[in-house]
Amino acid sequence: MEKNYTWQHWNDPQLLNTATLHLHNDHLTATGTQTCDRYSASWSLTTIPRWVTQHVSVEVAGEGWMRALENSNVPLRGAGPITYPRPDASQSIGQAQASHSARFSQRRWATASTYAR
């Protein structure tokens, strides 16, 4: 079953939100946005049976900046922890990798990062 939602922030009517949910018996997928004159954000969420989060991501961008966060609960076999350097905020997106991540045992985490445009 698909459900769509749209709403305004209670304290800032220019802050608009949307969400689309695909509901199943024991899991869901959802996507959404949040927009205003200062920034725009998008997010997605996927769960597996028993409502366990499989993947969640959020990206927010404003004038001259961007932040992103991603978490995937995927099995990694035979891989030890891998740590990537934090991006330099003065680097452009082209210079910095779009996704800096650290892998830990059974989960891959992407760190929240700031990029200058």
C-alpha positions in Angstrom: 0.0 0.0 0.0 1.4 3.4 -1.0 0.7 6.5 1.1 1.7 10.1 0.3 2.0 12.9 2.8 2.6 16.6 2.4 2.9 19.1 5.3 4.3 22.5 6.3 6.4 23.1 9.4 4.3 24.4 12.3 6.6 27.4 12.9 7.8 28.1 9.4 5.1 27.8 6.7 7.8 28.1 3.9 9.3 24.8 5.1 7.5 22.1 3.0 7.8 18.4 3.5 6.7 15.4 1.4 6.9 11.7 2.1 5.9 8.6 0.1 5.6 5.4 2.0 5.3 1.9 0.5 3.9 -0.2 3.4 4.0 -4.0 3.5 3.1 -6.5 6.1 6.5 -6.5 7.8 8.7 -3.9 6.0 8.5 -0.6 4.2 10.3 1.7 1.8 10.0 5.5 2.1 11.3 8.6 0.4 10.8 12.3 1.2 11.9 15.8 0.7 12.1 19.0 2.8 12.5 22.4 1.0 12.7 26.0 2.0 14.5 29.1 0.8 17.6 28.2 2.8 18.2 24.5 1.8 16.6 21.4 0.3 16.9 17.9 1.7 16.0 14.5 0.4 15.9 11.2 2.3 15.2 7.5 1.8 14.6 4.6 4.1 14.3 0.9 3.4 13.6 -1.8 6.0 13.6 -5.6 5.7 11.3 -8.0 7.5 10.6 -7.3 11.1 11.1 -3.5 10.4 14.9 -3.7 10.6 16.6 -0.8 8.8 18.5 -2.0 5.7 19.3 1.4 4.3 18.9 5.1 5.2 20.3 8.1 3.5 19.9 11.9 3.8 21.3 14.6 1.6 20.9 18.3 2.4 22.2 21.2 0.2 22.1 24.9 0.5 23.9 27.9 -1.1 27.5 26.7 -1.4 27.3 23.7 0.9 26.1 20.1 1.0 25.9 17.4 3.7 25.2 13.7 3.3 24.7 10.7 5.6 24.2 7.1 4.6 23.9 3.9 6.6 23.5 0.5 5.0 23.1 -2.7 7.0 24.7 -5.1 4.6 26.9 -8.1 5.4 30.6 -7.7 4.7 32.5 -10.9 4.7 36.3 -11.0 5.2 36.7 -7.3 5.3 38.3 -5.5 8.2 37.6 -1.9 9.1 38.5 0.6 6.4 38.7 4.2 7.3 38.7 7.0 4.7 40.0 10.5 5.5 37.5 13.2 6.3 37.0 15.6 3.4 38.5 19.1 3.6 35.7 21.6 3.7 37.6 23.8 1.2 37.6 21.1 -1.4 35.1 21.1 -4.2 32.8 18.1 -4.7 34.9 17.2 -7.7 38.0 17.1 -5.6 36.5 15.3 -2.6 34.9 11.9 -3.1 31.1 12.1 -3.0 30.9 9.4 -0.4 33.5 8.9 2.4 32.7 5.8 4.3 34.0 3.6 7.1 33.2 -0.1 7.1 32.8 -1.9 10.5 32.2 -5.7 10.7 28.6 -6.1 9.5 27.7 -2.5 8.7 28.9 0.1 6.3 28.6 3.7 7.6 29.1 6.8 5.6 30.1 9.8 7.7 28.3 13.1 7.6 30.4 15.3 5.3 30.5 18.9 4.3 31.5 20.0 0.8 32.0 23.4 -0.6 30.5 23.9 -4.1 
